[in-house]
Amino acid sequence: MPQRCSVVGVDGCRSGWVCAVAAADGLSVRVVSDFAAVWDLARERDAERVLVDIPIGLPESDRRACDREARNLLGARAATVFFAPVRAVLDADSHEAASAANRERTGAGLSIQAWHLVPKIREVDAVLRETQRARQRVFESHPELAFAAFAGEPLSEPKSTPEGRDRRLDALRTAFAGAGVGDDGSNADGTDAPKFDAERAYRETLARTLRRDVARDDVLDALALAAAARRPLGTLPSDPPRDAAGLEMAIRVPTGALGVNTEV
């Protein structure tokens, strides 16, 4: 993707959404209250791509192929990928009702962690169903797959540990420096590394936000998806199906790593 293009990496946080914007003028991070505001920011920055860590495209029954493939690629880190709930869960008004709806259609209940994601899934689903342009620009991704692509392997240390955070910051330095952007390992977009100092963006964001609103992991994940959005991307699975609302059930992953080689 040419350097002049803006991209946004997005991760949910307690106070809304963390948005990492990578553009010709450098790297910046903003926190917004809802996904409609994320889309407003993307339009304001004329973003060509928005990668978000949230399920997009929900099954009527069974598990999504993209979730199964992502878990297989991450190996010991598979548990970082939650299976997406069925679409009927969006109509549930309690964890018990949501879990029952999911169990009826998939044979498995819904974890409390997945239930806590449902309000954000609703937000993204509403924006995409209402806005055709958003469907052309906003895609699901997963930060641990992005970090694995940058590092050449899944990172075994959890982000909750100092060692895990340091490894991910190292991976982000490499990613924003442009190493391996092209499928041939060349610096495809010639990123000006000083303008894309991910560690500085990370620490500045932590300094101006409260941990009860924005966790360290949220900032790292948004930065990882911004870095991924600047690269050629493939999908899991390679020929993704669509859900009943016409939304693609796919996870975008940088090509040239983890065995994902078909660019979309």
C-alpha positions in Angstrom: 0.0 0.0 0.0 1.5 3.4 -1.0 2.8 5.5 1.9 0.4 8.4 1.1 -2.6 6.2 2.0 -4.0 6.5 5.5 -5.0 3.4 7.5 -6.5 2.8 10.9 -6.0 0.0 13.4 -8.8 -0.4 15.9 -9.2 -2.2 19.2 -12.0 -2.1 21.7 -11.4 -0.6 25.2 -13.5 0.0 28.3 -14.3 3.6 27.3 -14.9 2.8 23.6 -12.3 2.2 20.9 -8.6 2.9 20.5 -7.8 4.0 17.0 -4.2 4.0 15.7 -3.9 6.1 12.5 -0.9 5.6 10.2 -0.8 8.3 7.5 1.8 10.2 5.5 2.2 12.7 8.4 3.0 9.9 10.8 1.4 7.8 13.5 -1.2 9.0 16.0 -3.6 7.4 18.5 -7.1 8.6 19.4 -9.7 7.1 21.7 -13.4 7.5 20.6 -16.6 6.5 22.3 -18.4 4.3 19.7 -17.9 2.7 16.4 -19.8 5.4 14.6 -17.1 7.8 15.8 -14.4 5.3 14.5 -16.0 5.5 11.0 -16.2 9.3 11.3 -12.5 9.3 12.0 -11.7 7.0 9.1 -13.6 9.3 6.8 -11.9 12.4 8.2 -8.5 10.8 7.5 -9.7 9.4 4.2 -8.5 5.9 5.3 -8.2 3.3 2.6 -8.4 0.5 5.2 -9.7 0.0 8.7 -8.7 -3.2 10.5 -10.7 -3.9 13.7 -10.3 -6.7 16.3 -14.0 -7.7 16.5 -16.0 -10.4 14.7 -17.5 -9.1 11.4 -19.9 -11.5 9.7 -21.8 -13.8 12.1 -22.9 -17.4 11.4 -26.4 -18.6 11.7 -25.0 -21.9 13.1 -21.7 -23.7 13.6 -18.3 -22.1 14.0 -16.7 -19.7 11.5 -14.0 -21.2 9.3 -11.9 -18.1 9.9 -11.9 -18.6 13.6 -10.8 -22.2 13.3 -8.0 -21.4 10.9 -6.8 -18.5 13.1 -6.7 -20.7 16.1 -4.7 -23.4 14.2 -2.1 -20.8 13.0 -1.6 -19.4 16.6 -1.0 -22.8 18.1 -0.4 -22.4 21.9 -1.9 -18.9 21.6 -5.1 -20.2 20.1 -7.2 -19.2 23.1 -6.7 -15.5 22.2 -9.2 -16.1 19.3 -12.8 -16.2 20.6 -15.3 -18.1 18.4 -17.7 -15.6 17.1 -21.3 -15.9 18.4 -24.2 -16.7 16.1 -26.2 -13.7 14.8 -29.1 -14.5 17.1 -27.0 -13.6 20.1 -27.2 -9.9 19.1 -30.9 -10.0 20.1 -30.3 -11.5 23.5 -30.7 -9.3 26.6 -28.7 -11.4 29.0 -25.7 -13.7 29.1 -28.0 -16.6 29.9 -30.2 -16.0 26.9 -27.2 -15.4 24.6 -25.5 -18.6 25.8 -28.7 -20.6 25.3 -29.1 -19.2 21.7 -25.6 -20.0 20.9 -25.8 -23.5 22.3 -29.0 -24.3 20.4 -27.3 -23.4 17.1 -23.7 -24.5 17.6 -23.8 -27.0 20.5 -21.6 -24.7 22.6 -22.6 -21.9 25.0 -21.1 -18.4 25.0 -18.4 -17.5 27.5 -18.8 -14.5 29.7 -15.8 -12.9 27.9 -17.5 -13.3 24.5 -20.8 -11.9 26.0 -18.9 -8.8 27.0 -17.9 -8.2 23.4 -21.5 -8.4 22.2 -22.3 -4.6 22.6 -19.2 -3.8 20.5 -20.2 -6.4 17.9 -23.6 -4.7 17.7 -21.9 -1.3 17.1 -19.8 -2.6 14.2 -22.5 -4.6 12.7 -24.9 -1.6 12.7 -22.3 0.7 11.0 -21.5 -1.9 8.3 -25.1 -2.8 7.6 -26.0 0.9 7.2 -23.0 2.1 5.3 -21.9 0.6 2.0 -18.6 2.5 1.9 -17.8 1.2 5.4 -18.3 -2.4 4.1 -15.6 -1.6 1.5 -13.1 -0.2 3.9 -13.6 -1.9 7.3 -12.3 -5.5 7.8 -11.9 -7.9 10.7 -8.3 -8.7 11.8 -6.6 -10.1 14.9 -3.6 -8.5 16.7 -1.9 -11.8 17.6 -1.9 -12.9 14.0 -0.4 -9.5 13.1 2.3 -9.8 15.7 3.0 -13.4 14.6 3.4 -12.2 11.0 5.8 -9.4 12.1 7.9 -11.7 14.3 7.7 -14.8 12.0 6.1 -16.9 14.7 3.3 -16.6 17.3 4.6 -14.7 20.4 4.4 -17.1 23.4 4.6 -14.4 26.1 1.2 -12.9 27.1 0.7 -9.1 26.5 -0.1 -8.9 30.2 3.6 -9.4 31.1 6.4 -6.9 30.7 8.3 -9.5 28.6 5.3 -9.9 26.3 4.8 -6.1 25.9 8.5 -5.7 25.1 8.4 -8.4 22.5 5.4 -6.8 20.8 7.0 -3.3 20.9 10.1 -4.9 19.2 7.8 -6.4 16.6 6.1 -3.1 16.0 9.5 -1.3 15.5 10.2 -3.8 12.7 6.7 -3.6 11.2 6.7 0.2 11.0 10.3 0.4 9.8 9.0 -1.4 6.7 11.0 -4.6 7.0 9.3 -7.4 5.1 6.4 -5.2 3.7 6.7 -6.7 0.3 6.2 -10.4 -0.4 9.8 -10.5 -1.4 11.0 -9.0 1.9 11.6 -5.6 0.4 10.6 -2.3 2.0 7.5 -1.9 -0.1 6.3 1.5 1.1 9.5 3.2 2.3 8.2 4.2 5.7 10.0 7.0 7.4 10.8 5.3 10.6 11.1 8.4 12.9 7.6 9.4 12.0 6.3 6.0 12.9 7.7 5.5 16.3 5.2 3.0 17.7 6.8 2.9 21.2 6.5 6.7 21.5 2.8 6.6 20.4 2.2 3.8 22.9 3.8 5.6 25.8 2.2 9.0 25.0 -1.3 7.3 24.8 -0.7 5.6 28.2 0.4 9.0 29.7 -2.8 10.8 28.7 -5.4 8.0 29.4 -6.4 6.1 32.5 -5.9 2.3 32.7 -9.5 1.9 33.8 -10.5 3.4 30.4 -7.7 2.2 28.1 -5.5 -0.9 28.9 -2.0 -1.3 27.7 -3.0 -4.2 25.6 -5.6 -2.1 23.8 -3.0 0.3 22.6 -0.6 -2.4 21.5 -3.3 -4.2 19.6 -4.5 -1.0 17.8 -0.9 -0.2 16.7 -0.4 -3.8 15.5 -3.5 -3.6 13.3 -2.4 -0.2 11.9 0.9 -1.7 10.9 -0.8 -4.7 9.4 -3.2 -2.5 7.4 -0.2 -1.0 5.6 0.8 -4.4 4.2 -0.6 -6.7 1.5 -3.3 -8.8 3.2 -4.8 -12.2 2.6 -7.9 -13.7 4.2 -8.7 -16.6 6.4 -10.2 -18.6 4.8 -8.9 -17.9 1.3 -12.5 -17.9 -0.2 -14.6 -16.5 2.6 -18.3 -17.0 2.8 -20.8 -14.2 3.7 -23.3 -14.2 6.5 -27.1 -13.6 6.2 -26.6 -9.8 6.3 -24.1 -10.1 3.4 -21.0 -9.4 5.5 -17.8 -11.3 4.9 -16.8 -13.9 7.5 -13.1 -13.5 7.2 -10.0 -12.4 9.1 -7.4 -10.3 7.3 -3.8 -11.4 7.8 -0.5 -10.0 6.3 0.6 -12.1 3.4 4.0 -13.7 3.1 3.8 -15.0 6.6 2.1 -17.8 8.5 1.3 -19.5 5.2 -1.1 -16.8 4.0 -0.1 -15.9 0.5 -3.2 -14.9 -1.5 -3.6 -11.1 -1.5 -7.0 -9.5 -1.6 
